[in-house]
Amino acid sequence: MDNKPHLLIVDDEPRIVRTLDRLLRPHFHTHLANSGAEALDILRSNRIHVILSDQRMPQMTGVELLEKTKQLSGNTTRVLLTGYSDLSAVVNSVNKGEIFRYITKPWKNDELIETVKLAADISSNLYRTAKREAARGASTVAGDDTVPTILALNPQGELKVMLEGLVGRKSKIVSVSSPQEAMDYLKEQDVSIIVAMPGEKVKEDLEFIKDSKASHPEVLSILIVDKADSGRLIEMINEGQIYRFLCKPFTLGQLKIFLMSAQRYQKRLREYPEQAQRHTVQRVATREEPGKVAQSLLQRLFSLFRPSRSGA
């Protein structure tokens, strides 16, 4: 019996597909596609743990394919592989594709294998959880009346007003002016969403987002910047697993949609804490073997959410 995880490789260049197949076939049961349409047909008839897709393809881009994959097969972990740092593609990979990793060509073989192994391990756990939940039937978790906390880092006047106007009494907004203040609050209080607007010390603010995701994978982060940079955004995908990204100028409607989406997803994470495994960050993965990462993360998430369910 073939117990290898199933990997779907998608690229419109057959040579690239063959190269990736040779590299990854020893570790995975590989499925190959040269277009988004072919990939979707495979997804409909197979349980796929990881989809590794190129971005620039005719008819359907990689981001478009991964967005469809998210709807069609939610437990499939999504990885984008591309040789072009197209800013709009990077932004959409976050806001639409909700990808696990963004890998640039040319890739390093060892790093690519380990990334896909980690993605497959996480997906396997998600599939097992989904099977248990289906067998158990409807969720037994009681409705959560807790008012979620939004931690706002460096909110400028208009942003704070916007946040308060959007969430009203449905959420509690806590404003902080430094990464240290934010981390101190995060250590002591239950936070659902971080809205970060990097200030003068951009590097320190971004490091906080990375550190917060490594220690609190269940907390979702929305990053708002004055100017977008594709390289830095890729870094924040892989090392910070940001949930959504906004670049000024943006509309009140865009921020509202992202906040509502984050609140819905956070509620699901509280109900099914195993889902937060998909937000494992790159720096955590490099320190431990993929299987140990997912297992230790799963144990920590159960301990994090158990007290809030019991009313403690």
Contacts in CASP RR format, 6 or more apart in sequence:
PFRMAT RR
TARGET T0000
AUTHOR 0000-0000-0000
METHOD contacts of the structure
MODEL  1
MDNKPHLLIVDDEPRIVRTLDRLLRPHFHTHLANSGAEALDILRSNRIHV
ILSDQRMPQMTGVELLEKTKQLSGNTTRVLLTGYSDLSAVVNSVNKGEIF
RYITKPWKNDELIETVKLAADISSNLYRTAKREAARGASTVAGDDTVPTI
LALNPQGELKVMLEGLVGRKSKIVSVSSPQEAMDYLKEQDVSIIVAMPGE
KVKEDLEFIKDSKASHPEVLSILIVDKADSGRLIEMINEGQIYRFLCKPF
TLGQLKIFLMSAQRYQKRLREYPEQAQRHTVQRVATREEPGKVAQSLLQR
LFSLFRPSRSGA
2 29 0 8 1.000
4 27 0 8 1.000
4 28 0 8 1.000
4 29 0 8 1.000
5 28 0 8 1.000
5 29 0 8 1.000
5 49 0 8 1.000
5 50 0 8 1.000
5 120 0 8 1.000
5 121 0 8 1.000
5 123 0 8 1.000
5 124 0 8 1.000
6 28 0 8 1.000
6 29 0 8 1.000
6 30 0 8 1.000
6 31 0 8 1.000
6 46 0 8 1.000
6 47 0 8 1.000
6 48 0 8 1.000
6 49 0 8 1.000
6 50 0 8 1.000
7 24 0 8 1.000
7 28 0 8 1.000
7 29 0 8 1.000
7 30 0 8 1.000
7 31 0 8 1.000
7 48 0 8 1.000
7 49 0 8 1.000
7 50 0 8 1.000
7 51 0 8 1.000
7 52 0 8 1.000
7 116 0 8 1.000
7 120 0 8 1.000
8 30 0 8 1.000
8 31 0 8 1.000
8 32 0 8 1.000
8 33 0 8 1.000
8 39 0 8 1.000
8 42 0 8 1.000
8 43 0 8 1.000
8 46 0 8 1.000
8 48 0 8 1.000
8 50 0 8 1.000
8 51 0 8 1.000
8 52 0 8 1.000
8 53 0 8 1.000
8 76 0 8 1.000
9 17 0 8 1.000
9 20 0 8 1.000
9 21 0 8 1.000
9 24 0 8 1.000
9 30 0 8 1.000
9 31 0 8 1.000
9 32 0 8 1.000
9 33 0 8 1.000
9 52 0 8 1.000
10 17 0 8 1.000
10 33 0 8 1.000
10 34 0 8 1.000
10 35 0 8 1.000
10 36 0 8 1.000
10 38 0 8 1.000
10 39 0 8 1.000
10 51 0 8 1.000
10 52 0 8 1.000
10 53 0 8 1.000
10 54 0 8 1.000
10 57 0 8 1.000
10 62 0 8 1.000
10 65 0 8 1.000
11 17 0 8 1.000
11 20 0 8 1.000
11 34 0 8 1.000
11 53 0 8 1.000
11 54 0 8 1.000
11 57 0 8 1.000
11 81 0 8 1.000
12 34 0 8 1.000
12 35 0 8 1.000
12 54 0 8 1.000
12 56 0 8 1.000
12 57 0 8 1.000
12 58 0 8 1.000
13 34 0 8 1.000
13 54 0 8 1.000
14 34 0 8 1.000
16 54 0 8 1.000
17 32 0 8 1.000
17 33 0 8 1.000
17 34 0 8 1.000
20 52 0 8 1.000
21 30 0 8 1.000
21 32 0 8 1.000
23 109 0 8 1.000
23 112 0 8 1.000
23 113 0 8 1.000
24 30 0 8 1.000
24 52 0 8 1.000
24 112 0 8 1.000
24 113 0 8 1.000
24 116 0 8 1.000
27 113 0 8 1.000
27 116 0 8 1.000
27 117 0 8 1.000
28 49 0 8 1.000
28 50 0 8 1.000
28 116 0 8 1.000
28 120 0 8 1.000
31 42 0 8 1.000
31 46 0 8 1.000
31 48 0 8 1.000
33 39 0 8 1.000
33 41 0 8 1.000
33 42 0 8 1.000
35 57 0 8 1.000
35 58 0 8 1.000
35 59 0 8 1.000
35 60 0 8 1.000
36 53 0 8 1.000
36 57 0 8 1.000
36 59 0 8 1.000
36 60 0 8 1.000
36 62 0 8 1.000
36 64 0 8 1.000
36 65 0 8 1.000
37 59 0 8 1.000
37 60 0 8 1.000
39 51 0 8 1.000
39 53 0 8 1.000
39 65 0 8 1.000
39 69 0 8 1.000
40 65 0 8 1.000
40 68 0 8 1.000
40 69 0 8 1.000
40 72 0 8 1.000
42 48 0 8 1.000
43 51 0 8 1.000
43 69 0 8 1.000
43 72 0 8 1.000
43 73 0 8 1.000
43 76 0 8 1.000
44 72 0 8 1.000
47 73 0 8 1.000
47 127 0 8 1.000
48 73 0 8 1.000
48 76 0 8 1.000
49 76 0 8 1.000
49 77 0 8 1.000
49 119 0 8 1.000
49 120 0 8 1.000
49 123 0 8 1.000
49 124 0 8 1.000
49 127 0 8 1.000
50 76 0 8 1.000
50 77 0 8 1.000
50 78 0 8 1.000
50 79 0 8 1.000
50 116 0 8 1.000
50 119 0 8 1.000
50 120 0 8 1.000
50 123 0 8 1.000
51 65 0 8 1.000
51 66 0 8 1.000
51 69 0 8 1.000
51 76 0 8 1.000
51 77 0 8 1.000
51 78 0 8 1.000
51 79 0 8 1.000
52 79 0 8 1.000
52 81 0 8 1.000
52 116 0 8 1.000
53 62 0 8 1.000
53 65 0 8 1.000
53 66 0 8 1.000
53 78 0 8 1.000
53 79 0 8 1.000
53 80 0 8 1.000
53 81 0 8 1.000
54 62 0 8 1.000
54 80 0 8 1.000
54 81 0 8 1.000
54 82 0 8 1.000
55 61 0 8 1.000
55 62 0 8 1.000
55 63 0 8 1.000
55 80 0 8 1.000
55 81 0 8 1.000
55 82 0 8 1.000
55 83 0 8 1.000
55 84 0 8 1.000
55 86 0 8 1.000
55 89 0 8 1.000
55 93 0 8 1.000
56 62 0 8 1.000
56 82 0 8 1.000
56 83 0 8 1.000
56 84 0 8 1.000
56 86 0 8 1.000
57 65 0 8 1.000
61 89 0 8 1.000
62 80 0 8 1.000
62 89 0 8 1.000
63 80 0 8 1.000
63 89 0 8 1.000
63 92 0 8 1.000
63 93 0 8 1.000
63 96 0 8 1.000
63 97 0 8 1.000
66 78 0 8 1.000
66 80 0 8 1.000
66 93 0 8 1.000
66 96 0 8 1.000
66 97 0 8 1.000
66 98 0 8 1.000
66 99 0 8 1.000
67 92 0 8 1.000
67 96 0 8 1.000
67 97 0 8 1.000
69 76 0 8 1.000
69 78 0 8 1.000
69 97 0 8 1.000
70 78 0 8 1.000
70 97 0 8 1.000
70 98 0 8 1.000
75 123 0 8 1.000
75 126 0 8 1.000
75 127 0 8 1.000
75 130 0 8 1.000
76 123 0 8 1.000
77 100 0 8 1.000
77 119 0 8 1.000
77 120 0 8 1.000
77 122 0 8 1.000
77 123 0 8 1.000
77 278 0 8 1.000
78 97 0 8 1.000
78 98 0 8 1.000
78 99 0 8 1.000
78 100 0 8 1.000
79 99 0 8 1.000
79 100 0 8 1.000
79 101 0 8 1.000
79 102 0 8 1.000
79 103 0 8 1.000
79 115 0 8 1.000
79 116 0 8 1.000
79 119 0 8 1.000
80 93 0 8 1.000
80 99 0 8 1.000
80 101 0 8 1.000
80 102 0 8 1.000
80 103 0 8 1.000
81 103 0 8 1.000
81 104 0 8 1.000
81 105 0 8 1.000
81 107 0 8 1.000
82 89 0 8 1.000
82 102 0 8 1.000
82 103 0 8 1.000
82 104 0 8 1.000
82 105 0 8 1.000
83 104 0 8 1.000
83 105 0 8 1.000
83 106 0 8 1.000
85 104 0 8 1.000
85 230 0 8 1.000
85 231 0 8 1.000
85 234 0 8 1.000
86 230 0 8 1.000
87 228 0 8 1.000
87 229 0 8 1.000
87 230 0 8 1.000
87 233 0 8 1.000
90 102 0 8 1.000
90 230 0 8 1.000
90 231 0 8 1.000
90 233 0 8 1.000
90 234 0 8 1.000
90 237 0 8 1.000
91 228 0 8 1.000
91 233 0 8 1.000
91 245 0 8 1.000
91 247 0 8 1.000
93 99 0 8 1.000
93 102 0 8 1.000
93 237 0 8 1.000
94 233 0 8 1.000
94 237 0 8 1.000
94 242 0 8 1.000
94 243 0 8 1.000
94 244 0 8 1.000
94 245 0 8 1.000
95 244 0 8 1.000
95 245 0 8 1.000
95 258 0 8 1.000
98 243 0 8 1.000
99 237 0 8 1.000
100 119 0 8 1.000
100 122 0 8 1.000
100 278 0 8 1.000
101 115 0 8 1.000
101 119 0 8 1.000
101 237 0 8 1.000
101 238 0 8 1.000
101 282 0 8 1.000
102 234 0 8 1.000
102 237 0 8 1.000
102 238 0 8 1.000
103 112 0 8 1.000
103 115 0 8 1.000
104 234 0 8 1.000
114 285 0 8 1.000
114 290 0 8 1.000
115 282 0 8 1.000
115 285 0 8 1.000
117 290 0 8 1.000
118 280 0 8 1.000
118 285 0 8 1.000
118 290 0 8 1.000
118 291 0 8 1.000
118 293 0 8 1.000
118 294 0 8 1.000
120 290 0 8 1.000
121 290 0 8 1.000
121 291 0 8 1.000
121 293 0 8 1.000
121 294 0 8 1.000
122 277 0 8 1.000
122 278 0 8 1.000
122 280 0 8 1.000
122 294 0 8 1.000
125 274 0 8 1.000
125 277 0 8 1.000
125 294 0 8 1.000
125 298 0 8 1.000
126 274 0 8 1.000
126 275 0 8 1.000
126 277 0 8 1.000
126 278 0 8 1.000
129 272 0 8 1.000
129 274 0 8 1.000
129 275 0 8 1.000
133 139 0 8 1.000
133 272 0 8 1.000
139 271 0 8 1.000
141 270 0 8 1.000
141 271 0 8 1.000
141 309 0 8 1.000
142 309 0 8 1.000
144 267 0 8 1.000
144 270 0 8 1.000
144 271 0 8 1.000
144 308 0 8 1.000
144 309 0 8 1.000
146 190 0 8 1.000
146 308 0 8 1.000
147 169 0 8 1.000
147 170 0 8 1.000
147 171 0 8 1.000
147 172 0 8 1.000
148 170 0 8 1.000
148 171 0 8 1.000
148 172 0 8 1.000
148 192 0 8 1.000
148 193 0 8 1.000
148 263 0 8 1.000
148 266 0 8 1.000
149 171 0 8 1.000
149 172 0 8 1.000
149 173 0 8 1.000
149 174 0 8 1.000
149 189 0 8 1.000
149 190 0 8 1.000
149 191 0 8 1.000
149 192 0 8 1.000
149 193 0 8 1.000
150 163 0 8 1.000
150 167 0 8 1.000
150 171 0 8 1.000
150 172 0 8 1.000
150 173 0 8 1.000
150 174 0 8 1.000
150 191 0 8 1.000
150 192 0 8 1.000
150 193 0 8 1.000
150 194 0 8 1.000
150 195 0 8 1.000
150 259 0 8 1.000
151 174 0 8 1.000
151 176 0 8 1.000
151 182 0 8 1.000
151 185 0 8 1.000
151 186 0 8 1.000
151 191 0 8 1.000
151 193 0 8 1.000
151 194 0 8 1.000
151 195 0 8 1.000
152 159 0 8 1.000
152 160 0 8 1.000
152 163 0 8 1.000
152 173 0 8 1.000
152 174 0 8 1.000
152 175 0 8 1.000
152 176 0 8 1.000
152 194 0 8 1.000
152 195 0 8 1.000
152 196 0 8 1.000
152 197 0 8 1.000
153 176 0 8 1.000
153 177 0 8 1.000
153 179 0 8 1.000
153 182 0 8 1.000
153 194 0 8 1.000
153 195 0 8 1.000
153 196 0 8 1.000
153 197 0 8 1.000
153 198 0 8 1.000
153 205 0 8 1.000
153 208 0 8 1.000
154 176 0 8 1.000
154 177 0 8 1.000
154 196 0 8 1.000
154 197 0 8 1.000
154 198 0 8 1.000
154 199 0 8 1.000
154 205 0 8 1.000
155 163 0 8 1.000
155 175 0 8 1.000
155 195 0 8 1.000
155 197 0 8 1.000
156 197 0 8 1.000
159 195 0 8 1.000
159 197 0 8 1.000
159 224 0 8 1.000
160 173 0 8 1.000
160 175 0 8 1.000
162 252 0 8 1.000
162 255 0 8 1.000
163 173 0 8 1.000
163 195 0 8 1.000
163 255 0 8 1.000
163 259 0 8 1.000
164 173 0 8 1.000
166 252 0 8 1.000
166 255 0 8 1.000
166 256 0 8 1.000
166 259 0 8 1.000
167 173 0 8 1.000
167 259 0 8 1.000
170 263 0 8 1.000
171 192 0 8 1.000
171 193 0 8 1.000
171 263 0 8 1.000
174 185 0 8 1.000
174 189 0 8 1.000
174 191 0 8 1.000
176 182 0 8 1.000
176 185 0 8 1.000
179 201 0 8 1.000
179 204 0 8 1.000
179 205 0 8 1.000
179 207 0 8 1.000
179 208 0 8 1.000
182 194 0 8 1.000
182 208 0 8 1.000
182 212 0 8 1.000
183 208 0 8 1.000
183 211 0 8 1.000
183 212 0 8 1.000
185 191 0 8 1.000
186 212 0 8 1.000
186 215 0 8 1.000
186 216 0 8 1.000
186 219 0 8 1.000
190 308 0 8 1.000
191 216 0 8 1.000
191 219 0 8 1.000
192 219 0 8 1.000
192 220 0 8 1.000
192 262 0 8 1.000
192 263 0 8 1.000
192 266 0 8 1.000
193 219 0 8 1.000
193 220 0 8 1.000
193 221 0 8 1.000
193 222 0 8 1.000
193 243 0 8 1.000
193 259 0 8 1.000
193 262 0 8 1.000
193 263 0 8 1.000
193 266 0 8 1.000
194 209 0 8 1.000
194 212 0 8 1.000
194 219 0 8 1.000
194 220 0 8 1.000
194 221 0 8 1.000
194 222 0 8 1.000
195 221 0 8 1.000
195 222 0 8 1.000
195 224 0 8 1.000
195 259 0 8 1.000
196 205 0 8 1.000
196 208 0 8 1.000
196 209 0 8 1.000
196 221 0 8 1.000
196 222 0 8 1.000
196 223 0 8 1.000
196 224 0 8 1.000
197 224 0 8 1.000
197 225 0 8 1.000
198 205 0 8 1.000
198 206 0 8 1.000
198 223 0 8 1.000
198 225 0 8 1.000
199 205 0 8 1.000
206 232 0 8 1.000
206 235 0 8 1.000
206 236 0 8 1.000
209 221 0 8 1.000
209 223 0 8 1.000
209 236 0 8 1.000
209 240 0 8 1.000
209 242 0 8 1.000
210 236 0 8 1.000
210 239 0 8 1.000
210 240 0 8 1.000
210 281 0 8 1.000
210 283 0 8 1.000
212 219 0 8 1.000
212 221 0 8 1.000
213 219 0 8 1.000
213 221 0 8 1.000
213 239 0 8 1.000
213 240 0 8 1.000
213 241 0 8 1.000
213 242 0 8 1.000
213 279 0 8 1.000
213 281 0 8 1.000
214 240 0 8 1.000
214 281 0 8 1.000
214 283 0 8 1.000
214 284 0 8 1.000
216 304 0 8 1.000
217 241 0 8 1.000
217 276 0 8 1.000
217 277 0 8 1.000
217 279 0 8 1.000
217 280 0 8 1.000
217 281 0 8 1.000
217 297 0 8 1.000
217 301 0 8 1.000
218 266 0 8 1.000
218 269 0 8 1.000
218 270 0 8 1.000
218 273 0 8 1.000
218 276 0 8 1.000
218 279 0 8 1.000
218 301 0 8 1.000
218 304 0 8 1.000
218 305 0 8 1.000
220 243 0 8 1.000
220 262 0 8 1.000
220 265 0 8 1.000
220 266 0 8 1.000
220 269 0 8 1.000
221 240 0 8 1.000
221 241 0 8 1.000
221 242 0 8 1.000
221 243 0 8 1.000
222 242 0 8 1.000
222 243 0 8 1.000
222 244 0 8 1.000
222 245 0 8 1.000
222 246 0 8 1.000
222 258 0 8 1.000
222 259 0 8 1.000
222 262 0 8 1.000
223 236 0 8 1.000
223 242 0 8 1.000
223 244 0 8 1.000
223 245 0 8 1.000
223 246 0 8 1.000
224 245 0 8 1.000
224 246 0 8 1.000
224 247 0 8 1.000
224 248 0 8 1.000
224 250 0 8 1.000
225 245 0 8 1.000
225 246 0 8 1.000
225 247 0 8 1.000
225 248 0 8 1.000
226 247 0 8 1.000
226 248 0 8 1.000
227 247 0 8 1.000
227 248 0 8 1.000
228 245 0 8 1.000
228 247 0 8 1.000
233 245 0 8 1.000
236 242 0 8 1.000
236 245 0 8 1.000
238 281 0 8 1.000
238 282 0 8 1.000
239 281 0 8 1.000
239 282 0 8 1.000
239 283 0 8 1.000
240 281 0 8 1.000
240 282 0 8 1.000
241 279 0 8 1.000
241 280 0 8 1.000
241 281 0 8 1.000
243 258 0 8 1.000
243 262 0 8 1.000
243 265 0 8 1.000
244 258 0 8 1.000
244 261 0 8 1.000
244 262 0 8 1.000
246 254 0 8 1.000
246 255 0 8 1.000
246 258 0 8 1.000
268 275 0 8 1.000
269 275 0 8 1.000
269 276 0 8 1.000
270 305 0 8 1.000
270 308 0 8 1.000
270 309 0 8 1.000
273 298 0 8 1.000
273 301 0 8 1.000
273 302 0 8 1.000
273 304 0 8 1.000
273 305 0 8 1.000
274 298 0 8 1.000
274 301 0 8 1.000
276 297 0 8 1.000
276 301 0 8 1.000
277 294 0 8 1.000
277 297 0 8 1.000
277 298 0 8 1.000
277 301 0 8 1.000
280 293 0 8 1.000
280 294 0 8 1.000
280 297 0 8 1.000
284 293 0 8 1.000
284 297 0 8 1.000
285 293 0 8 1.000
288 296 0 8 1.000
END
